[in-house]
Amino acid sequence: MSNEDRAAIFTYGGGPVTVSPRTLAGFGQPVPFEYDPSYLKRFKDVERKVAEIFETDQDVVIMQGEAVLGLEAAVKGLCREGMTALNLVSGIFGKLFGDWMRALGVEVIEIEAEWNDSIDPADVKRKLDEHPEIELVVVVQSETPSGTVNPVDEIGPIAHEAGALTIVDAVSSFGGSPVRTAEWNLDITVAGPQKCVGGSPGLSFVSVSDRAWEAMSSNPGAPRSSFLSLLDWKERWIDAGRKRFPHVTSVVDINGTDAALDEFLEDGLEESIARHDLAARACRAGVEAMGLELWAAREEIASHAVTAVTVPEGISNQAVISHIRSAYDVMLSDGELGEMIDRVIRIGHSGPVSRSLNPIVALTALGQGLSDFGVPVEIGAGVEAAMQVLRQPVEEDGAAAFA
Ligand SMILES: *Cc1c(COP(=O)(O)O)cnc(C)c1O
């Protein structure tokens, strides 16, 4: 009976996400020597495709480790002892940024929202006016453990206007919500393949503005000759004509990611974002109709990548998740880290599972799992409400196609 020796039949977690057959085939391709012209071309193609999703023509660095590498590299590259930074905290990832910066001797000013809410851009403007010494603003666009988003479209321009640089954690918004790096004047944006674009963890996507490069170059503490060094990538790869890497790259990850990006971009950026939005709306409608409570304080700040559901009183989310996994072969997520870990159950709808009726399977699993623990849940009402969001009209020649 045990199903612990293989992955769940359905995976709806906060990420890493399930990958498509085409992406899997991408990972299964031959492993060339990294200076094989075909591989150099593929690497540059990946950079170009990532830039397209970041909506930027500034430099994009593909760092060779899971997205936390890119986040840490950005912070270490821009932070100096004694400088002042504004950290915007609406959840656990935002909090982590503060810890990293304080460890580097940065004077960290923080604005903290409730963890089911988002940062108010007016507060950011006020803080920047009060503290003209702020050189850097750090914000998480999509707080995955809480399933909430921050208005980076407003925060980016406000920070830029005040002359501060920005670091944006866009790991779970990349490909699921707009990340308009150029239009919003974002200096460093960090993402990864393992969420909405449907790849696997192993790479960091980092876009860097000219101003951010200048700040990094003049920062004596910025990592150099290091796995954490963005400057190594700039000097040895980008500026040297993209002929030699600063160190050996993760060939298999590049192969698989390239396939994932192709599949994503063939659908179209706008269309893919709309699909994630639709899946998220269906999940929220289903959760509410089942009589459960969304963690996000307001619909407008709910993530397109993942839906966080408040754990009903007296129930252990860990017990419910583990029961749903063993009884129904469906993997849901808890709150991932720190203070969020036991507060929510999350339905992920990023990447391939943003398609088709996946939200229905996830909602049914959640509803039945909670019902098995005695929570009153209206599973049918939830399915009905979600289908009202997902339903599509019959195409004019649709019936004829099967005749
Ligand atoms: C997924 C994610 C990361 C990457 O960290 P993991 O080690 O994959 O959890 C960073 N920031 C955010 C907001 C994420 O969602």
PDBQT file of the ligand as one rigid body, heavy atoms in Angstrom, charges set to zero:
ROOT
HETATM    1  C1  LIG A 501      10.716  29.470  -4.152  1.00  0.00    +0.000 C 
HETATM    2  C2  LIG A 501      11.143  30.783  -3.656  1.00  0.00    +0.000 A 
HETATM    3  C3  LIG A 501      12.478  31.094  -3.435  1.00  0.00    +0.000 A 
HETATM    4  C4  LIG A 501      13.544  30.076  -3.627  1.00  0.00    +0.000 C 
HETATM    5  O1  LIG A 501      13.722  29.418  -2.459  1.00  0.00    +0.000 OA
HETATM    6  P1  LIG A 501      13.385  27.896  -2.207  1.00  0.00    +0.000 P 
HETATM    7  O2  LIG A 501      14.649  27.399  -1.603  1.00  0.00    +0.000 OA
HETATM    8  O3  LIG A 501      13.055  27.271  -3.515  1.00  0.00    +0.000 OA
HETATM    9  O4  LIG A 501      12.243  27.901  -1.252  1.00  0.00    +0.000 OA
HETATM   10  C5  LIG A 501      12.806  32.356  -3.006  1.00  0.00    +0.000 A 
HETATM   11  N1  LIG A 501      11.860  33.313  -2.840  1.00  0.00    +0.000 NA
HETATM   12  C6  LIG A 501      10.573  33.056  -3.048  1.00  0.00    +0.000 A 
HETATM   13  C7  LIG A 501       9.577  34.144  -2.847  1.00  0.00    +0.000 C 
HETATM   14  C8  LIG A 501      10.173  31.799  -3.466  1.00  0.00    +0.000 A 
HETATM   15  O5  LIG A 501       8.881  31.536  -3.696  1.00  0.00    +0.000 OA
ENDROOT
TORSDOF 0
